[in-house]
Amino acid sequence: MATLVLDNGAYWAKIGYSQDKVSVIPNCQFRSKTSRLKTFTANQLDEIKDPSGLFYILPFQKGYLVNWDVQRKVWDHLFGKEMFKVEFPDTSIIITEPYFNFSSIQESMNEILFEEYQFQSALRINAGSLGAHRYFTTKPSELCCLVVDSGFSFTHIVPYCRSKKLKEGIRRINVGGKLLTNHLKEIISYRQLHVMDETYVINQVKEDVCYVSQQFYKDMEIAQMKGEENTVMRDYVLPDFSAIKKGFCKPREEMVFSGKYKTGEQTLQLANERFAVPEMLFHPSDIGIQEMGIPETIADAVQSLPEEMHPHFYQNIVLTGGNSLFPGFRERLEAELRSLVPAHLPVNVFLPENPVCYSWEGGKLLAHSPDYDEMVVMREDYEENGHIICEEKFDI
């Protein structure tokens, strides 16, 4: 009996059997400029020769699964012969869904898993719950943890106590990787080069050069200096997809501070964009989103919970999701929390080795845990009782 773990994110699907390694695959379809008619699914992205002007077709909008046709195509591809060769009647699936998911979406998912694919059993769970399970497994003495999951659509802050989430403490900030990439596209288009269609390229730029500033105003001053004194400035060489397959940052010693490059490559000059973009995670008000940043939201979430639990949450903050990969993210979050939290409470922010796959690893551990069989819904039970059995069993 195999168990397939699928952390079905809005941008990356993290998928793999519980006894194997994880694969991280784009959870979307693509169309390229060159072959307008052909649609590429998930990891067929690698077959596109020229990903400039790449058009994304995403199953998720604003963090919820709304485009089932696209999701089905991606799943068919993942479960099919080329990828995981799933034997549905002998396979159990652990699949993630967002917090406060709509019941209509949950019912559609039950139907697709049990009636179309006919999995033997299924467990629908929040990614954060898997992350918390992973954390509690490695630190069995801890009773509480606070999962900060900063992904493509949202940033969620969720307190867990003994593997149960405390609903009254859940907070959501509407800032995620998609917003950051779009904002970077707008800034670059306004200042240098029209890149509004180049989501793929600019997303790569964001991952390569952006970082979280420890002292925003000080870095702002450095970013305005001229010449060599400006230690923030970087030249990013854009890919042309013939000679340069992937964009890269010019090493400091090769940068030309006056005049143009002789080589004829197309470059972007990035200074304050490097830290002003991730800054939105800490100050969404910078671009007119009237919400608190991550540190204040964490303090607010913990405040809403019983006081005797506060020390346990502040000591066990777990970062997951792609945005936590920005250099300096953990340090800045810990420093800002330190100034918000009462002095006698220790603050500890934990960044896992691979925050993107952390929840998937939790699912892998859960699949091997003795309670697993109690948690899943079997196909026979679903056929007998319908959606109600899933509602009763899954802690969503």
Secondary structure in CASP SS format (residue, H / E / C, confidence):
PFRMAT SS
TARGET T0000
AUTHOR 0000-0000-0000
METHOD secondary structure of the structure
MODEL  1
M C 1.00
A E 1.00
T E 1.00
L E 1.00
V E 1.00
L E 1.00
D E 1.00
N E 1.00
G C 1.00
A C 1.00
Y C 1.00
W E 1.00
A E 1.00
K E 1.00
I E 1.00
G E 1.00
Y E 1.00
S C 1.00
Q C 1.00
D C 1.00
K C 1.00
V C 1.00
S E 1.00
V E 1.00
I E 1.00
P E 1.00
N C 1.00
C C 1.00
Q E 1.00
F E 1.00
R E 1.00
S C 1.00
K C 1.00
T C 1.00
S C 1.00
R C 1.00
L C 1.00
K C 1.00
T C 1.00
F E 1.00
T E 1.00
A H 1.00
N H 1.00
Q H 1.00
L H 1.00
D H 1.00
E H 1.00
I C 1.00
K C 1.00
D C 1.00
P C 1.00
S C 1.00
G C 1.00
L C 1.00
F E 1.00
Y E 1.00
I E 1.00
L C 1.00
P C 1.00
F E 1.00
Q E 1.00
K C 1.00
G C 1.00
Y E 1.00
L E 1.00
V C 1.00
N C 1.00
W H 1.00
D H 1.00
V H 1.00
Q H 1.00
R H 1.00
K H 1.00
V H 1.00
W H 1.00
D H 1.00
H H 1.00
L H 1.00
F H 1.00
G C 1.00
K C 1.00
E C 1.00
M C 1.00
F C 1.00
K C 1.00
V C 1.00
E C 1.00
F H 1.00
P H 1.00
D H 1.00
T E 1.00
S E 1.00
I E 1.00
I E 1.00
I E 1.00
T E 1.00
E E 1.00
P C 1.00
Y C 1.00
F C 1.00
N C 1.00
F C 1.00
S H 1.00
S H 1.00
I H 1.00
Q H 1.00
E H 1.00
S H 1.00
M H 1.00
N H 1.00
E H 1.00
I H 1.00
L H 1.00
F H 1.00
E H 1.00
E H 1.00
Y C 1.00
Q C 1.00
F C 1.00
Q C 1.00
S E 1.00
A E 1.00
L E 1.00
R E 1.00
I E 1.00
N E 1.00
A H 1.00
G H 1.00
S H 1.00
L H 1.00
G H 1.00
A H 1.00
H H 1.00
R H 1.00
Y H 1.00
F H 1.00
T H 1.00
T H 1.00
K C 1.00
P C 1.00
S C 1.00
E C 1.00
L C 1.00
C E 1.00
C E 1.00
L E 1.00
V E 1.00
V E 1.00
D E 1.00
S E 1.00
G C 1.00
F C 1.00
S C 1.00
F C 1.00
T E 1.00
H E 1.00
I E 1.00
V E 1.00
P E 1.00
Y E 1.00
C E 1.00
R C 1.00
S C 1.00
K E 1.00
K E 1.00
L C 1.00
K H 1.00
E H 1.00
G H 1.00
I C 1.00
R E 1.00
R E 1.00
I E 1.00
N C 1.00
V C 1.00
G C 1.00
G H 1.00
K H 1.00
L H 1.00
L H 1.00
T H 1.00
N H 1.00
H H 1.00
L H 1.00
K H 1.00
E H 1.00
I H 1.00
I H 1.00
S H 1.00
Y H 1.00
R H 1.00
Q C 1.00
L C 1.00
H C 1.00
V C 1.00
M C 1.00
D C 1.00
E C 1.00
T H 1.00
Y H 1.00
V H 1.00
I H 1.00
N H 1.00
Q H 1.00
V H 1.00
K H 1.00
E H 1.00
D H 1.00
V H 1.00
C C 1.00
Y C 1.00
V C 1.00
S C 1.00
Q C 1.00
Q C 1.00
F H 1.00
Y H 1.00
K H 1.00
D H 1.00
M H 1.00
E H 1.00
I H 1.00
A H 1.00
Q C 1.00
M C 1.00
K C 1.00
G H 1.00
E H 1.00
E H 1.00
N C 1.00
T C 1.00
V C 1.00
M C 1.00
R E 1.00
D E 1.00
Y E 1.00
V E 1.00
L C 1.00
P C 1.00
D C 1.00
F C 1.00
S C 1.00
A C 1.00
I C 1.00
K C 1.00
K C 1.00
G C 1.00
F E 1.00
C E 1.00
K C 1.00
P C 1.00
R H 1.00
E H 1.00
E H 1.00
M C 1.00
V C 1.00
F C 1.00
S C 1.00
G C 1.00
K C 1.00
Y C 1.00
K C 1.00
T C 1.00
G C 1.00
E C 1.00
Q C 1.00
T E 1.00
L E 1.00
Q E 1.00
L E 1.00
A C 1.00
N C 1.00
E H 1.00
R H 1.00
F H 1.00
A H 1.00
V C 1.00
P H 1.00
E H 1.00
M H 1.00
L H 1.00
F C 1.00
H C 1.00
P H 1.00
S H 1.00
D H 1.00
I H 1.00
G C 1.00
I C 1.00
Q C 1.00
E C 1.00
M C 1.00
G C 1.00
I H 1.00
P H 1.00
E H 1.00
T H 1.00
I H 1.00
A H 1.00
D H 1.00
A H 1.00
V H 1.00
Q H 1.00
S C 1.00
L C 1.00
P C 1.00
E H 1.00
E H 1.00
M H 1.00
H H 1.00
P H 1.00
H H 1.00
F H 1.00
Y H 1.00
Q H 1.00
N C 1.00
I E 1.00
V E 1.00
L E 1.00
T E 1.00
G C 1.00
G H 1.00
N H 1.00
S H 1.00
L H 1.00
F C 1.00
P C 1.00
G C 1.00
F H 1.00
R H 1.00
E H 1.00
R H 1.00
L H 1.00
E H 1.00
A H 1.00
E H 1.00
L H 1.00
R H 1.00
S H 1.00
L H 1.00
V C 1.00
P C 1.00
A C 1.00
H C 1.00
L C 1.00
P C 1.00
V C 1.00
N C 1.00
V E 1.00
F E 1.00
L C 1.00
P C 1.00
E C 1.00
N C 1.00
P C 1.00
V C 1.00
C C 1.00
Y H 1.00
S H 1.00
W H 1.00
E H 1.00
G H 1.00
G H 1.00
K H 1.00
L H 1.00
L H 1.00
A H 1.00
H C 1.00
S C 1.00
P C 1.00
D C 1.00
Y H 1.00
D H 1.00
E H 1.00
M H 1.00
V C 1.00
V E 1.00
M E 1.00
R H 1.00
E H 1.00
D H 1.00
Y H 1.00
E H 1.00
E H 1.00
N H 1.00
G C 1.00
H H 1.00
I H 1.00
I H 1.00
C H 1.00
E H 1.00
E H 1.00
K H 1.00
F C 1.00
D C 1.00
I C 1.00
END
